[in-house]
Amino acid sequence: MRKRMVFCAALIAAMAGASAFAGGAKQQQQSGTPAPTGSGALGITVRLLTDATGIDDKSFNAAAWRGILEFYGDTWTNTSQRGKAYDVVTAQTQDMYIPNLKQATDEQYDLIVATGFTFADAVTEVAQSNPNQKYMIVDVDWVNLPNVLNAIFAEHEGSYLVGVAAALKAQADGIENPKFGFIGGVPGATITKFEVGFVQGVLSVLPHAQILDYYVNSWGEPGLAKTQAKNWYDSGVYAIYSAAGGSGNGTIAQAKEYRIQGKNVWAIGVDSDQHEEGLYTATESAVLTSMIKRVETSLLYGLNGVKNNTFKGEVITFDVKVDGVGYSTTNSAITKDIQNRVEAVKQQIISGQIKVASTNAEAKTLPGFPQDLKALDN
């Protein structure tokens, strides 16, 4: 059994380096990709493998891509070492996961990174057959192999913070009997952490708030999320938090439409700061805040491990204490008063005074926690 460890804050800060970059990019085609030559400045090659939403999801995969760009000193608009040192391949369907992993293995990348728990079985199968190849998987802690780095995050802690922020904003707005919604992508233990953390955060401020949840069962169906968001906003839901990959963009789109019409509703972003995606005027965004999941930091950790010859199969947890998760304050609607109160809660999580349940089973034992959520613990 590998040693499970929490990455130290000082090393994260040292690795993080330059600030993250925002924006969009064209995705690389799934086949016909030449292997990088390793002629980049660092002499290290990496291939990022994503699901169908790709690096244009402006969320989870985009954050992983930012980590690679930062490691090589590139930016979103200047990928000078793409094709030399790094690239990305998007699988349009899950049956391409194993072929894409095998192709990258055959092309002898120094590190192969898969993003998301849906890759777990494929990574396990391919890594077992290729013990000398280094692999990394994000959002998984159960691929117990000596050549696989597992990076996980305390999403429940970051989600608790955005739940607190949303509830405080509803309180400040004088919303009576506020309702909050959660839209998930594919149900499972990871997405459950987002949901139960958010619900605990909301209820810590507004213990009688009504909570609704819905799962799209896809990372790439924004239309379904948009329809559900419309129905909920129409029924009086104040804020909706989506942890659904590209599907969550539908929630933001609906919130934008309604805020343009003058309705006081909000979307809450995830993984990356989605403030820009919510802009409906030059300065106003429908995204109240975002749960920041610094996936880029885990990529930097893995790449630095290869560079320094310290890479090994292990589980690394990035939590609030090491700034692995957090919340955005880009929107001025998150006033200084709200920020101060959320920061106080953050310190209580760090100190252990507040313990955030990470599973639905555990959360259901808490007084007042909903018993009928659709969240799954496995």
C-alpha positions as CSV (number, residue, x, y, z in Angstrom):
1,M,0.0,0.0,0.0
2,R,1.4,3.4,-0.9
3,K,1.7,6.1,1.6
4,R,-1.1,8.6,1.3
5,M,0.2,12.1,1.8
6,V,-0.9,15.7,1.7
7,F,1.3,18.0,-0.3
8,C,3.0,20.7,1.7
9,A,2.0,24.3,1.1
10,A,5.6,25.5,0.7
11,L,6.4,23.1,-2.1
12,I,3.1,23.9,-3.9
13,A,3.9,27.6,-3.8
14,A,7.4,27.0,-5.1
15,M,6.1,24.9,-8.0
16,A,3.1,27.1,-8.9
17,G,5.3,29.8,-10.4
18,A,3.6,32.1,-12.8
19,S,-0.1,32.8,-12.7
20,A,-2.7,30.7,-14.5
21,F,-3.9,31.8,-18.0
22,A,-7.5,32.0,-19.2
23,G,-9.2,31.6,-22.5
24,G,-9.9,28.9,-25.2
25,A,-8.0,26.8,-27.6
26,K,-8.5,24.4,-30.5
27,Q,-8.2,20.8,-29.4
28,Q,-5.7,18.4,-30.9
29,Q,-7.2,15.6,-33.1
30,Q,-7.4,12.2,-31.4
31,S,-5.3,10.4,-34.0
32,G,-2.4,11.1,-36.3
33,T,-0.6,13.0,-33.6
34,P,3.2,12.9,-33.9
35,A,5.0,12.2,-30.6
36,P,6.9,15.3,-29.3
37,T,10.6,15.0,-29.8
38,G,11.6,16.1,-26.3
39,S,13.4,19.0,-27.8
40,G,11.6,21.5,-25.6
41,A,13.6,23.5,-23.1
42,L,13.1,21.0,-20.3
43,G,13.6,17.8,-22.4
44,I,10.5,16.2,-20.9
45,T,7.5,15.1,-22.8
46,V,3.9,14.8,-21.6
47,R,0.6,13.9,-23.2
48,L,-2.7,15.0,-21.6
49,L,-5.7,12.7,-22.3
50,T,-9.2,14.1,-21.7
51,D,-12.8,13.1,-22.1
52,A,-15.0,14.5,-24.9
53,T,-15.2,17.9,-23.3
54,G,-11.5,18.6,-23.9
55,I,-9.5,21.5,-22.8
56,D,-12.1,24.0,-24.1
57,D,-14.4,23.1,-21.2
58,K,-13.3,26.3,-19.4
59,S,-13.3,24.2,-16.2
60,F,-11.6,21.0,-15.1
61,N,-9.6,20.0,-18.3
62,A,-8.7,23.7,-18.9
63,A,-7.1,23.8,-15.5
64,A,-5.0,20.7,-16.2
65,W,-3.9,22.3,-19.5
66,R,-2.9,25.5,-17.7
67,G,-0.6,23.5,-15.5
68,I,1.2,22.0,-18.5
69,L,1.5,25.4,-20.2
70,E,2.9,26.9,-17.0
71,F,5.5,24.1,-16.6
72,Y,6.8,24.8,-20.1
73,G,6.6,28.6,-19.9
74,D,3.9,28.8,-22.5
75,T,0.6,30.6,-22.5
76,W,-2.9,29.7,-23.8
77,T,-2.2,31.9,-26.8
78,N,1.4,31.0,-27.3
79,T,1.9,27.2,-27.2
80,S,5.4,27.3,-28.7
81,Q,6.4,23.9,-27.4
82,R,3.2,22.1,-28.3
83,G,4.2,19.2,-30.5
84,K,7.8,19.4,-29.3
85,A,7.3,18.7,-25.6
86,Y,3.6,18.4,-24.9
87,D,0.2,17.8,-26.5
88,V,-3.3,16.8,-25.8
89,V,-5.7,14.1,-27.2
90,T,-9.4,14.1,-26.6
91,A,-11.5,10.9,-26.6
92,Q,-14.9,11.5,-28.1
93,T,-16.1,8.2,-26.5
94,Q,-15.0,6.2,-23.5
95,D,-14.1,3.2,-25.7
96,M,-11.2,5.3,-27.0
97,Y,-9.6,5.6,-23.5
98,I,-7.6,2.5,-23.7
99,P,-6.4,3.0,-27.3
100,N,-5.4,6.5,-26.5
101,L,-3.4,5.4,-23.5
102,K,-1.8,2.6,-25.5
103,Q,-0.9,5.0,-28.3
104,A,0.7,7.5,-25.9
105,T,2.6,4.6,-24.2
106,D,3.9,3.3,-27.5
107,E,5.1,6.8,-28.4
108,Q,7.1,6.8,-25.1
109,Y,6.0,10.0,-23.4
110,D,7.8,10.7,-20.2
111,L,4.5,11.3,-18.5
112,I,0.9,10.4,-19.6
113,V,-1.9,12.2,-17.7
114,A,-5.5,11.3,-17.7
115,T,-8.1,13.6,-16.2
116,G,-11.2,12.3,-14.4
117,F,-12.3,9.2,-12.6
118,T,-13.9,7.8,-15.7
119,F,-10.4,6.9,-16.9
120,A,-9.6,4.8,-13.8
121,D,-10.3,1.4,-15.2
122,A,-8.4,2.2,-18.5
123,V,-5.4,3.6,-16.7
124,T,-5.3,0.5,-14.4
125,E,-5.3,-1.9,-17.3
126,V,-2.7,-0.1,-19.4
127,A,-0.4,0.8,-16.5
128,Q,-0.3,-2.8,-15.2
129,S,0.9,-3.9,-18.6
130,N,3.6,-1.1,-18.8
131,P,5.3,-0.9,-15.4
132,N,8.1,1.3,-16.7
133,Q,5.8,4.0,-18.1
134,K,4.9,6.9,-15.7
135,Y,1.2,7.7,-15.6
136,M,-0.8,10.2,-13.6
137,I,-4.6,10.3,-13.0
138,V,-6.5,13.2,-11.6
139,D,-9.6,12.7,-9.3
140,V,-8.7,9.1,-8.4
141,D,-7.1,7.6,-5.3
142,W,-7.6,3.9,-5.9
143,V,-5.2,3.0,-8.8
144,N,-2.7,1.4,-6.5
145,L,0.2,0.9,-8.8
146,P,3.9,1.9,-8.4
147,N,3.9,3.8,-11.7
148,V,0.7,5.8,-11.3
149,L,0.5,9.1,-9.4
150,N,-3.1,9.7,-8.1
151,A,-4.0,13.3,-7.5
152,I,-7.1,14.1,-5.5
153,F,-8.7,17.3,-4.1
154,A,-10.8,18.2,-1.1
155,E,-13.6,19.4,-3.3
156,H,-16.0,19.2,-0.3
157,E,-14.0,21.9,1.5
158,G,-13.9,24.3,-1.4
159,S,-17.6,23.6,-2.1
160,Y,-18.5,24.3,1.5
161,L,-16.9,27.8,1.0
162,V,-19.0,28.6,-2.1
163,G,-22.1,27.3,-0.3
164,V,-21.4,29.7,2.6
165,A,-20.8,32.6,0.1
166,A,-24.1,31.9,-1.8
167,A,-26.1,31.7,1.4
168,L,-24.6,34.9,2.8
169,K,-25.5,36.6,-0.5
170,A,-29.1,35.4,-0.3
171,Q,-29.2,36.6,3.3
172,A,-27.8,40.0,2.3
173,D,-30.4,40.2,-0.5
174,G,-33.2,39.5,2.0
175,I,-34.4,36.4,0.1
176,E,-37.2,34.7,2.0
177,N,-37.2,30.9,2.1
178,P,-34.3,30.6,-0.3
179,K,-33.8,27.6,-2.5
180,F,-30.5,26.3,-3.9
181,G,-29.8,23.8,-6.6
182,F,-26.9,21.5,-7.5
183,I,-26.4,20.1,-11.0
184,G,-23.9,17.2,-11.3
185,G,-22.4,15.5,-14.3
186,V,-21.8,11.8,-13.9
187,P,-22.7,10.7,-10.4
188,G,-19.9,9.2,-8.3
189,A,-17.7,9.7,-5.2
190,T,-15.9,12.7,-6.6
191,I,-19.0,14.7,-7.6
192,T,-20.6,13.7,-4.4
193,K,-17.9,15.7,-2.6
194,F,-18.9,18.8,-4.5
195,E,-22.6,18.4,-3.7
196,V,-22.4,17.5,0.0
197,G,-19.8,20.1,0.7
198,F,-22.0,22.8,-1.0
199,V,-25.1,21.7,0.9
200,Q,-23.3,21.7,4.2
201,G,-22.0,25.2,3.5
202,V,-25.5,26.6,2.6
203,L,-27.1,25.0,5.6
204,S,-24.4,26.3,8.0
205,V,-25.8,29.8,7.2
206,L,-29.4,29.0,6.3
207,P,-30.3,25.8,8.1
208,H,-33.8,25.7,6.7
209,A,-32.9,26.4,3.1
210,Q,-34.4,24.0,0.5
211,I,-31.9,22.0,-1.6
212,L,-32.6,20.5,-5.0
213,D,-30.3,18.3,-7.1
214,Y,-30.1,16.9,-10.6
215,Y,-27.6,14.8,-12.5
216,V,-27.1,15.2,-16.3
217,N,-25.3,11.9,-16.5
218,S,-22.9,13.5,-19.0
219,W,-20.0,15.9,-19.0
220,G,-21.0,17.3,-22.4
221,E,-24.7,18.1,-22.4
222,P,-25.1,21.8,-21.6
223,G,-28.6,21.9,-23.1
224,L,-29.9,19.5,-20.4
225,A,-28.4,21.6,-17.6
226,K,-29.7,24.8,-19.1
227,T,-33.3,23.3,-19.2
228,Q,-33.1,22.2,-15.6
229,A,-31.6,25.6,-14.5
230,K,-34.5,27.4,-16.3
231,N,-37.1,25.2,-14.5
232,W,-35.5,25.8,-11.2
233,Y,-35.0,29.5,-11.6
234,D,-38.6,29.7,-12.6
235,S,-39.6,27.9,-9.4
236,G,-37.7,30.3,-7.2
237,V,-34.3,28.8,-6.9
238,Y,-31.8,31.6,-6.1
239,A,-28.4,30.0,-6.9
240,I,-27.3,26.9,-8.8
241,Y,-23.9,25.2,-8.3
242,S,-22.9,23.0,-11.2
243,A,-20.1,20.4,-11.1
244,A,-20.7,18.9,-14.5
245,G,-17.8,19.7,-16.8
246,G,-19.0,21.2,-20.0
247,S,-22.6,20.5,-19.1
248,G,-22.4,23.1,-16.4
249,N,-22.0,25.8,-19.0
250,G,-25.7,25.5,-19.6
251,T,-26.4,26.7,-16.1
252,I,-24.3,29.7,-16.6
253,A,-26.0,30.5,-20.0
254,Q,-29.4,30.4,-18.3
255,A,-28.3,32.6,-15.4
256,K,-27.0,35.1,-17.9
257,E,-30.3,35.2,-19.8
258,Y,-32.2,35.8,-16.6
259,R,-29.9,38.4,-15.2
260,I,-30.2,40.3,-18.4
261,Q,-33.9,40.3,-17.8
262,G,-33.4,41.7,-14.3
263,K,-34.0,38.5,-12.4
264,N,-31.9,38.0,-9.2
265,V,-30.5,34.5,-9.8
266,W,-27.0,33.2,-9.8
267,A,-24.8,30.5,-11.2
268,I,-21.8,29.2,-9.2
269,G,-18.8,28.1,-11.3
270,V,-16.5,25.2,-10.7
271,D,-12.8,24.1,-11.0
272,S,-11.7,27.4,-12.8
273,D,-12.9,30.9,-12.1
274,Q,-15.8,31.1,-14.5
275,H,-16.5,34.8,-14.0
276,E,-15.8,35.6,-17.7
277,E,-18.1,32.9,-18.9
278,G,-20.9,34.6,-16.9
279,L,-20.4,38.2,-18.2
280,Y,-23.6,39.7,-19.6
281,T,-22.3,43.3,-19.6
282,A,-18.8,44.5,-19.8
283,T,-18.5,44.3,-16.0
284,E,-21.4,42.2,-14.6
285,S,-21.3,38.4,-14.4
286,A,-24.0,35.9,-13.7
287,V,-21.4,33.7,-11.9
288,L,-21.5,34.8,-8.3
289,T,-18.4,32.8,-7.3
290,S,-16.6,29.7,-8.4
291,M,-15.1,26.8,-6.5
292,I,-11.5,26.9,-7.5
293,K,-10.0,23.5,-7.9
294,R,-6.3,24.0,-8.7
295,V,-5.8,21.0,-11.0
296,E,-2.9,22.9,-12.5
297,T,-1.0,22.5,-9.3
298,S,-1.3,18.7,-9.5
299,L,0.1,18.8,-13.0
300,L,3.0,20.8,-11.9
301,Y,3.6,18.4,-9.1
302,G,3.7,15.4,-11.5
303,L,5.8,17.1,-14.1
304,N,8.3,18.3,-11.5
305,G,8.5,14.7,-10.1
306,V,9.5,13.5,-13.6
307,K,12.0,16.4,-14.0
308,N,13.6,15.8,-10.5
309,N,13.5,12.0,-10.8
310,T,11.2,11.9,-7.7
311,F,8.1,10.6,-9.4
312,K,6.5,7.6,-7.7
313,G,3.1,5.9,-7.3
314,E,1.3,7.7,-4.5
315,V,-1.8,9.5,-3.6
316,I,-1.5,13.3,-3.2
317,T,-4.4,15.3,-1.6
318,F,-4.7,19.0,-2.3
319,D,-7.0,20.6,0.3
320,V,-7.9,24.1,1.7
321,K,-4.9,24.1,3.9
322,V,-2.4,23.9,1.0
323,D,-4.6,26.2,-1.2
324,G,-5.5,23.2,-3.4
325,V,-9.2,24.3,-3.4
326,G,-10.8,27.7,-2.7
327,Y,-13.3,30.2,-4.0
328,S,-13.2,33.2,-6.3
329,T,-13.9,36.8,-5.4
330,T,-13.8,38.3,-8.9
331,N,-17.5,39.3,-8.8
332,S,-18.0,42.5,-6.8
333,A,-21.3,40.9,-5.5
334,I,-19.1,39.0,-3.2
335,T,-18.7,42.0,-0.9
336,K,-15.9,42.6,1.5
337,D,-18.2,41.6,4.4
338,I,-19.0,38.3,2.7
339,Q,-15.4,37.7,1.9
340,N,-14.4,38.3,5.5
341,R,-17.0,35.9,6.8
342,V,-16.0,33.2,4.3
343,E,-12.4,33.7,5.1
344,A,-13.2,33.1,8.8
345,V,-14.9,29.9,7.9
346,K,-11.9,28.9,5.8
347,Q,-9.6,29.3,8.8
348,Q,-12.0,27.2,10.9
349,I,-11.7,24.4,8.3
350,I,-7.9,24.7,8.3
351,S,-7.8,24.5,12.1
352,G,-10.1,21.6,12.2
353,Q,-12.8,23.5,14.0
354,I,-15.1,22.8,11.1
355,K,-15.0,19.3,9.7
356,V,-16.7,18.9,6.3
357,A,-18.2,15.5,5.5
358,S,-17.1,14.2,2.2
359,T,-19.6,11.4,1.6
360,N,-23.4,11.4,1.3
361,A,-23.6,8.7,4.0
362,E,-21.6,10.7,6.4
363,A,-23.4,14.0,5.6
364,K,-26.8,12.3,6.1
365,T,-25.9,11.8,9.8
366,L,-25.7,15.6,10.3
367,P,-28.7,17.3,11.8
368,G,-31.0,18.8,9.1
369,F,-29.0,17.4,6.1
370,P,-31.3,16.3,3.3
371,Q,-31.9,12.5,3.2
372,D,-33.1,12.3,-0.5
373,L,-30.1,13.6,-2.5
374,K,-29.2,11.7,-5.6
375,A,-25.5,11.7,-4.8
376,L,-23.6,8.4,-4.9
377,D,-20.7,7.4,-2.8
378,N,-19.2,5.0,-5.3
